[in-house]
Amino acid sequence: MRTIAAVATIVLCGAVISKAVALPLTPFRYADQAQRYCPTDKVVWLDFRKGRYYAKGQKLYGQGFDGSFVCLNEARTSGYRRSVLGVR
C-alpha cells in the first residue's frame, strides 16, 4: 500500500514540476529585427545575467554583452522583471 502511495506522490509532483517551465525567448541582435518579429509589441533589452529588461530610453537599454533584444510580452511571460532604474 505504501508503494502505491509513493508512486502516486512522485507522479503528482512530476506533473506540478513540469508546469513551471519558462516559455522560450526569441532573442535578436538588433532592435529592428525584434520589431519586425513582433510589430505590435514593444522591444526591450533583456539582461540575462540580472534577469531584468530595460525599455527604450533607459540608461542600460542595448548595453552589455549578456543581453539581447526581445519582445516585451515574451520577456514578461518568461519571468523577467522590468527595471525601474535608469529612466531618462
The first five atom37 places (N, CA, C, CB, O) and aatype in JSON, in Angstrom:
{
  "aatype": [12, 1, 16, 9, 0, 0, 19, 0, 16, 9, 19, 10, 4, 7, 0, 19, 9, 15, 11, 0, 19, 0, 10, 14, 10, 16, 14, 13, 1, 18, 0, 3, 5, 0, 5, 1, 18, 4, 14, 16, 3, 11, 19, 19, 17, 10, 3, 13, 1, 11, 7, 1, 18, 18, 0, 11, 7, 5, 11, 10, 18, 7, 5, 7, 13, 3, 7, 15, 13, 19, 4, 10, 2, 6, 0, 1, 16, 15, 7, 18, 1, 1, 15, 19, 10, 7, 19, 1],
  "atom_mask": [
    [1, 1, 1, 1, 1],
    [1, 1, 1, 1, 1],
    [1, 1, 1, 1, 1],
    [1, 1, 1, 1, 1],
    [1, 1, 1, 1, 1],
    [1, 1, 1, 1, 1],
    [1, 1, 1, 1, 1],
    [1, 1, 1, 1, 1],
    [1, 1, 1, 1, 1],
    [1, 1, 1, 1, 1],
    [1, 1, 1, 1, 1],
    [1, 1, 1, 1, 1],
    [1, 1, 1, 1, 1],
    [1, 1, 1, 0, 1],
    [1, 1, 1, 1, 1],
    [1, 1, 1, 1, 1],
    [1, 1, 1, 1, 1],
    [1, 1, 1, 1, 1],
    [1, 1, 1, 1, 1],
    [1, 1, 1, 1, 1],
    [1, 1, 1, 1, 1],
    [1, 1, 1, 1, 1],
    [1, 1, 1, 1, 1],
    [1, 1, 1, 1, 1],
    [1, 1, 1, 1, 1],
    [1, 1, 1, 1, 1],
    [1, 1, 1, 1, 1],
    [1, 1, 1, 1, 1],
    [1, 1, 1, 1, 1],
    [1, 1, 1, 1, 1],
    [1, 1, 1, 1, 1],
    [1, 1, 1, 1, 1],
    [1, 1, 1, 1, 1],
    [1, 1, 1, 1, 1],
    [1, 1, 1, 1, 1],
    [1, 1, 1, 1, 1],
    [1, 1, 1, 1, 1],
    [1, 1, 1, 1, 1],
    [1, 1, 1, 1, 1],
    [1, 1, 1, 1, 1],
    [1, 1, 1, 1, 1],
    [1, 1, 1, 1, 1],
    [1, 1, 1, 1, 1],
    [1, 1, 1, 1, 1],
    [1, 1, 1, 1, 1],
    [1, 1, 1, 1, 1],
    [1, 1, 1, 1, 1],
    [1, 1, 1, 1, 1],
    [1, 1, 1, 1, 1],
    [1, 1, 1, 1, 1],
    [1, 1, 1, 0, 1],
    [1, 1, 1, 1, 1],
    [1, 1, 1, 1, 1],
    [1, 1, 1, 1, 1],
    [1, 1, 1, 1, 1],
    [1, 1, 1, 1, 1],
    [1, 1, 1, 0, 1],
    [1, 1, 1, 1, 1],
    [1, 1, 1, 1, 1],
    [1, 1, 1, 1, 1],
    [1, 1, 1, 1, 1],
    [1, 1, 1, 0, 1],
    [1, 1, 1, 1, 1],
    [1, 1, 1, 0, 1],
    [1, 1, 1, 1, 1],
    [1, 1, 1, 1, 1],
    [1, 1, 1, 0, 1],
    [1, 1, 1, 1, 1],
    [1, 1, 1, 1, 1],
    [1, 1, 1, 1, 1],
    [1, 1, 1, 1, 1],
    [1, 1, 1, 1, 1],
    [1, 1, 1, 1, 1],
    [1, 1, 1, 1, 1],
    [1, 1, 1, 1, 1],
    [1, 1, 1, 1, 1],
    [1, 1, 1, 1, 1],
    [1, 1, 1, 1, 1],
    [1, 1, 1, 0, 1],
    [1, 1, 1, 1, 1],
    [1, 1, 1, 1, 1],
    [1, 1, 1, 1, 1],
    [1, 1, 1, 1, 1],
    [1, 1, 1, 1, 1],
    [1, 1, 1, 1, 1],
    [1, 1, 1, 0, 1],
    [1, 1, 1, 1, 1],
    [1, 1, 1, 1, 1]
  ],
  "atom_positions": [
    [[0.82, -1.2, 0.0], [0.0, 0.0, 0.0], [0.87, 1.26, 0.0], [-0.93, 0.0, 1.21], [0.53, 2.26, -0.63]],
    [[1.99, 1.2, 0.72], [2.87, 2.36, 0.77], [3.52, 2.63, -0.58], [3.94, 2.16, 1.83], [3.73, 3.79, -0.94]],
    [[3.85, 1.59, -1.32], [4.49, 1.8, -2.62], [3.55, 2.47, -3.6], [4.98, 0.48, -3.18], [3.98, 3.28, -4.41]],
    [[2.27, 2.14, -3.54], [1.29, 2.78, -4.42], [1.17, 4.26, -4.08], [-0.09, 2.08, -4.31], [1.09, 5.1, -4.97]],
    [[1.16, 4.59, -2.79], [1.08, 5.98, -2.37], [2.34, 6.74, -2.77], [0.86, 6.08, -0.85], [2.27, 7.9, -3.19]],
    [[3.49, 6.08, -2.64], [4.74, 6.73, -3.02], [4.8, 7.0, -4.52], [5.94, 5.87, -2.6], [5.23, 8.07, -4.95]],
    [[4.36, 6.04, -5.32], [4.34, 6.22, -6.78], [3.37, 7.34, -7.16], [3.95, 4.91, -7.48], [3.68, 8.15, -8.03]],
    [[2.21, 7.37, -6.52], [1.23, 8.42, -6.8], [1.78, 9.79, -6.45], [-0.07, 8.16, -6.03], [1.56, 10.76, -7.17]],
    [[2.5, 9.88, -5.35], [3.1, 11.16, -4.94], [4.14, 11.61, -5.95], [3.74, 11.04, -3.55], [4.19, 12.79, -6.31]],
    [[4.98, 10.7, -6.41], [6.01, 11.04, -7.39], [5.38, 11.5, -8.7], [6.93, 9.84, -7.64], [5.85, 12.46, -9.31]],
    [[4.34, 10.82, -9.14], [3.67, 11.2, -10.38], [3.03, 12.57, -10.25], [2.61, 10.16, -10.76], [3.14, 13.39, -11.17]],
    [[2.38, 12.84, -9.13], [1.75, 14.14, -8.93], [2.79, 15.26, -8.83], [0.88, 14.13, -7.67], [2.58, 16.34, -9.39]],
    [[3.89, 15.01, -8.15], [4.94, 16.02, -8.06], [5.55, 16.29, -9.42], [6.03, 15.57, -7.07], [5.86, 17.44, -9.75]],
    [[5.72, 15.26, -10.21], [6.25, 15.43, -11.56], [5.33, 16.27, -12.43], [0.0, 0.0, 0.0], [5.81, 17.06, -13.25]],
    [[4.03, 16.1, -12.27], [3.07, 16.89, -13.05], [3.12, 18.36, -12.65], [1.65, 16.34, -12.86], [3.01, 19.24, -13.5]],
    [[3.3, 18.63, -11.36], [3.37, 20.01, -10.89], [4.68, 20.66, -11.35], [3.26, 20.06, -9.36], [4.67, 21.82, -11.77]],
    [[5.76, 19.95, -11.29], [7.06, 20.5, -11.67], [7.11, 20.8, -13.17], [8.17, 19.53, -11.3], [7.71, 21.79, -13.57]],
    [[6.51, 19.98, -13.98], [6.58, 20.19, -15.42], [5.83, 21.44, -15.87], [6.03, 18.99, -16.14], [6.09, 21.94, -16.97]],
    [[4.93, 21.96, -15.06], [4.2, 23.17, -15.43], [5.0, 24.44, -15.15], [2.88, 23.22, -14.68], [4.6, 25.51, -15.61]],
    [[6.09, 24.34, -14.44], [6.87, 25.51, -14.08], [7.96, 25.82, -15.1], [7.49, 25.31, -12.72], [8.97, 26.43, -14.75]],
    [[7.77, 25.42, -16.32], [8.76, 25.65, -17.37], [8.54, 27.02, -18.0], [8.69, 24.53, -18.45], [7.41, 27.38, -18.33]],
    [[9.61, 27.78, -18.17], [9.51, 29.1, -18.79], [9.35, 28.96, -20.3], [10.76, 29.95, -18.46], [9.83, 28.0, -20.91]],
    [[8.68, 29.91, -20.88], [8.5, 29.91, -22.32], [9.8, 30.31, -23.01], [7.36, 30.86, -22.73], [10.56, 31.11, -22.47]],
    [[10.05, 29.76, -24.19], [11.3, 30.11, -24.88], [11.26, 31.55, -25.41], [11.55, 29.13, -26.05], [10.21, 32.05, -25.81]],
    [[12.4, 32.18, -25.39], [12.54, 33.53, -25.92], [13.06, 33.49, -27.34], [13.47, 34.37, -25.03], [13.69, 32.52, -27.76]],
    [[12.78, 34.54, -28.08], [13.34, 34.7, -29.41], [14.25, 35.93, -29.36], [12.21, 34.85, -30.51], [13.79, 37.04, -29.62]],
    [[15.53, 35.74, -29.03], [16.43, 36.88, -28.9], [16.94, 37.36, -30.25], [17.61, 36.53, -28.01], [17.11, 36.58, -31.19]],
    [[17.19, 38.67, -30.33], [17.69, 39.28, -31.56], [18.9, 40.15, -31.24], [16.59, 40.12, -32.25], [19.02, 40.67, -30.13]],
    [[19.76, 40.28, -32.2], [20.96, 41.09, -32.02], [20.65, 42.58, -32.15], [22.04, 40.69, -33.04], [21.26, 43.42, -31.49]],
    [[19.69, 42.91, -33.01], [19.35, 44.31, -33.26], [17.87, 44.56, -32.95], [19.65, 44.69, -34.72], [17.03, 43.67, -33.1]],
    [[17.57, 45.78, -32.51], [16.21, 46.14, -32.14], [15.27, 46.09, -33.35], [16.18, 47.53, -31.52], [14.1, 45.72, -33.21]],
    [[15.76, 46.45, -34.52], [14.93, 46.42, -35.73], [14.45, 45.01, -36.06], [15.69, 46.99, -36.93], [13.32, 44.82, -36.49]],
    [[15.32, 44.02, -35.86], [14.94, 42.63, -36.1], [13.82, 42.21, -35.15], [16.16, 41.7, -35.93], [12.86, 41.55, -35.56]],
    [[13.95, 42.58, -33.9], [12.92, 42.23, -32.92], [11.6, 42.93, -33.24], [13.38, 42.6, -31.5], [10.53, 42.34, -33.08]],
    [[11.66, 44.17, -33.69], [10.44, 44.9, -34.02], [9.72, 44.3, -35.22], [10.77, 46.36, -34.3], [8.49, 44.3, -35.26]],
    [[10.46, 43.78, -36.19], [9.83, 43.09, -37.32], [9.19, 41.77, -36.88], [10.87, 42.82, -38.41], [8.17, 41.36, -37.44]],
    [[9.77, 41.11, -35.88], [9.23, 39.86, -35.38], [7.93, 40.07, -34.61], [10.26, 39.16, -34.48], [7.01, 39.26, -34.7]],
    [[7.85, 41.16, -33.85], [6.63, 41.47, -33.08], [6.25, 42.93, -33.34], [6.84, 41.21, -31.54], [6.54, 43.8, -32.52]],
    [[5.6, 43.21, -34.47], [5.31, 44.6, -34.85], [4.33, 45.33, -33.94], [4.78, 44.62, -36.24], [4.35, 46.56, -33.88]],
    [[3.48, 44.6, -33.22], [2.5, 45.25, -32.35], [2.96, 45.34, -30.91], [1.19, 44.52, -32.41], [2.23, 45.86, -30.06]],
    [[4.16, 44.85, -30.6], [4.67, 44.83, -29.23], [5.88, 45.74, -29.12], [5.03, 43.39, -28.8], [6.49, 46.08, -30.13]],
    [[6.22, 46.15, -27.9], [7.42, 46.94, -27.66], [8.63, 46.04, -27.62], [7.3, 47.75, -26.35], [8.54, 44.86, -27.27]],
    [[9.77, 46.59, -27.98], [11.03, 45.86, -27.92], [11.79, 46.33, -26.69], [11.88, 46.07, -29.23], [11.88, 47.53, -26.43]],
    [[12.35, 45.4, -25.94], [13.11, 45.71, -24.74], [14.47, 45.03, -24.82], [12.35, 45.26, -23.46], [14.66, 44.07, -25.57]],
    [[15.41, 45.54, -24.04], [16.73, 44.92, -23.91], [16.69, 44.02, -22.69], [17.87, 46.0, -23.79], [16.4, 44.47, -21.58]],
    [[16.98, 42.76, -22.89], [16.92, 41.78, -21.81], [18.33, 41.45, -21.35], [16.18, 40.5, -22.28], [19.16, 41.0, -22.13]],
    [[18.58, 41.68, -20.08], [19.86, 41.35, -19.47], [19.72, 39.98, -18.82], [20.3, 42.44, -18.42], [19.09, 39.84, -17.78]],
    [[20.32, 38.97, -19.46], [20.17, 37.6, -18.98], [20.79, 37.39, -17.61], [20.79, 36.64, -19.97], [20.25, 36.64, -16.8]],
    [[21.9, 38.04, -17.35], [22.62, 37.84, -16.08], [21.83, 38.41, -14.9], [24.0, 38.5, -16.15], [21.77, 37.79, -13.84]],
    [[21.24, 39.58, -15.08], [20.5, 40.23, -14.0], [19.05, 39.79, -13.92], [20.56, 41.72, -14.16], [18.41, 39.94, -12.88]],
    [[18.51, 39.24, -15.02], [17.12, 38.83, -15.01], [16.16, 40.01, -15.13], [0.0, 0.0, 0.0], [15.02, 39.93, -14.65]],
    [[16.59, 41.08, -15.74], [15.79, 42.29, -15.89], [15.74, 42.71, -17.36], [16.35, 43.43, -15.02], [16.6, 42.34, -18.16]],
    [[14.7, 43.49, -17.68], [14.65, 44.07, -19.02], [14.53, 45.58, -18.92], [13.48, 43.48, -19.84], [13.98, 46.11, -17.95]],
    [[15.04, 46.26, -19.94], [15.09, 47.71, -19.99], [14.35, 48.2, -21.21], [16.55, 48.21, -19.99], [14.52, 47.67, -22.31]],
    [[13.54, 49.23, -21.02], [12.78, 49.82, -22.11], [13.64, 50.88, -22.81], [11.45, 50.43, -21.59], [14.63, 51.36, -22.27]],
    [[13.22, 51.22, -24.01], [13.91, 52.27, -24.76], [13.84, 53.57, -23.97], [13.29, 52.46, -26.19], [12.78, 53.94, -23.47]],
    [[14.97, 54.24, -23.85], [15.04, 55.47, -23.06], [15.72, 55.26, -21.72], [0.0, 0.0, 0.0], [16.12, 56.23, -21.07]],
    [[15.86, 54.02, -21.29], [16.57, 53.76, -20.05], [18.06, 53.68, -20.32], [16.06, 52.46, -19.39], [18.48, 53.35, -21.43]],
    [[18.86, 53.98, -19.32], [20.3, 54.09, -19.48], [20.94, 52.79, -19.99], [20.93, 54.48, -18.17], [21.85, 52.85, -20.81]],
    [[20.5, 51.64, -19.51], [21.13, 50.38, -19.88], [20.47, 49.68, -21.07], [21.11, 49.46, -18.7], [20.78, 48.52, -21.34]],
    [[19.58, 50.37, -21.78], [18.95, 49.8, -22.97], [20.0, 49.57, -24.05], [17.82, 50.73, -23.49], [20.65, 50.51, -24.5]],
    [[20.15, 48.33, -24.47], [21.1, 47.98, -25.51], [22.55, 47.91, -25.05], [0.0, 0.0, 0.0], [23.45, 47.82, -25.88]],
    [[22.8, 47.94, -23.75], [24.16, 47.94, -23.22], [24.52, 46.58, -22.64], [24.31, 49.02, -22.14], [23.67, 45.89, -22.07]],
    [[25.76, 46.2, -22.8], [26.28, 44.98, -22.18], [26.38, 43.83, -23.16], [0.0, 0.0, 0.0], [25.84, 43.86, -24.26]],
    [[27.1, 42.8, -22.72], [27.34, 41.64, -23.55], [26.44, 40.47, -23.2], [28.77, 41.23, -23.45], [26.34, 39.51, -23.97]],
    [[25.78, 40.52, -22.05], [24.95, 39.43, -21.57], [23.47, 39.68, -21.83], [25.17, 39.2, -20.09], [22.63, 39.36, -20.98]],
    [[23.14, 40.25, -22.97], [21.75, 40.58, -23.23], [21.4, 40.45, -24.69], [0.0, 0.0, 0.0], [22.22, 40.11, -25.54]],
    [[20.12, 40.75, -24.96], [19.61, 40.67, -26.31], [18.3, 41.44, -26.39], [19.41, 39.2, -26.74], [17.66, 41.71, -25.37]],
    [[17.91, 41.8, -27.6], [16.63, 42.46, -27.81], [15.54, 41.39, -27.93], [16.67, 43.38, -29.08], [15.7, 40.41, -28.66]],
    [[14.44, 41.59, -27.22], [13.31, 40.66, -27.26], [12.01, 41.46, -27.22], [13.38, 39.63, -26.07], [12.02, 42.66, -26.97]],
    [[10.91, 40.78, -27.46], [9.59, 41.39, -27.36], [9.18, 41.47, -25.88], [8.54, 40.58, -28.18], [9.49, 40.58, -25.09]],
    [[8.5, 42.53, -25.53], [8.12, 42.76, -24.15], [7.27, 41.62, -23.58], [7.37, 44.08, -24.03], [7.51, 41.16, -22.47]],
    [[6.28, 41.17, -24.33], [5.42, 40.1, -23.82], [6.18, 38.8, -23.59], [4.28, 39.85, -24.79], [5.89, 38.09, -22.63]],
    [[7.13, 38.49, -24.44], [7.94, 37.29, -24.24], [8.79, 37.41, -22.98], [8.84, 37.02, -25.46], [8.94, 36.45, -22.23]],
    [[9.35, 38.59, -22.75], [10.16, 38.8, -21.55], [9.32, 38.63, -20.29], [10.81, 40.19, -21.57], [9.75, 38.0, -19.33]],
    [[8.13, 39.2, -20.3], [7.25, 39.09, -19.12], [6.8, 37.66, -18.87], [6.03, 39.98, -19.3], [6.84, 37.2, -17.73]],
    [[6.37, 36.97, -19.91], [5.88, 35.61, -19.71], [7.0, 34.62, -19.37], [5.15, 35.14, -20.94], [6.74, 33.54, -18.86]],
    [[8.24, 34.99, -19.66], [9.37, 34.13, -19.32], [9.9, 34.38, -17.92], [10.48, 34.32, -20.32], [10.86, 33.74, -17.49]],
    [[9.29, 35.3, -17.21], [9.67, 35.52, -15.81], [10.66, 36.63, -15.57], [0.0, 0.0, 0.0], [11.12, 36.81, -14.44]],
    [[11.02, 37.39, -16.58], [11.93, 38.51, -16.38], [11.16, 39.71, -15.87], [12.67, 38.86, -17.7], [9.98, 39.9, -16.19]],
    [[11.83, 40.53, -15.05], [11.17, 41.7, -14.44], [11.72, 42.98, -15.04], [11.37, 41.7, -12.92], [12.86, 43.03, -15.5]],
    [[10.9, 44.01, -15.02], [11.34, 45.29, -15.58], [12.24, 46.01, -14.58], [10.13, 46.18, -15.94], [12.13, 45.82, -13.37]],
    [[13.12, 46.8, -15.1], [13.99, 47.61, -14.27], [13.38, 48.99, -14.14], [15.43, 47.69, -14.85], [12.97, 49.59, -15.13]],
    [[13.31, 49.49, -12.92], [12.76, 50.83, -12.7], [13.87, 51.87, -12.62], [11.93, 50.85, -11.42], [13.59, 53.06, -12.51]],
    [[15.11, 51.44, -12.69], [16.24, 52.36, -12.62], [16.68, 52.8, -14.0], [17.41, 51.72, -11.89], [16.47, 52.09, -14.98]],
    [[17.27, 53.96, -14.07], [17.86, 54.42, -15.3], [16.9, 55.04, -16.28], [0.0, 0.0, 0.0], [17.18, 55.06, -17.48]],
    [[15.76, 55.56, -15.82], [14.81, 56.2, -16.72], [15.31, 57.61, -17.01], [13.37, 56.23, -16.1], [15.63, 58.37, -16.1]],
    [[15.38, 57.95, -18.28], [15.85, 59.29, -18.67], [14.69, 60.24, -18.83], [16.65, 59.23, -19.97], [14.89, 61.41, -19.15]]
  ]
}
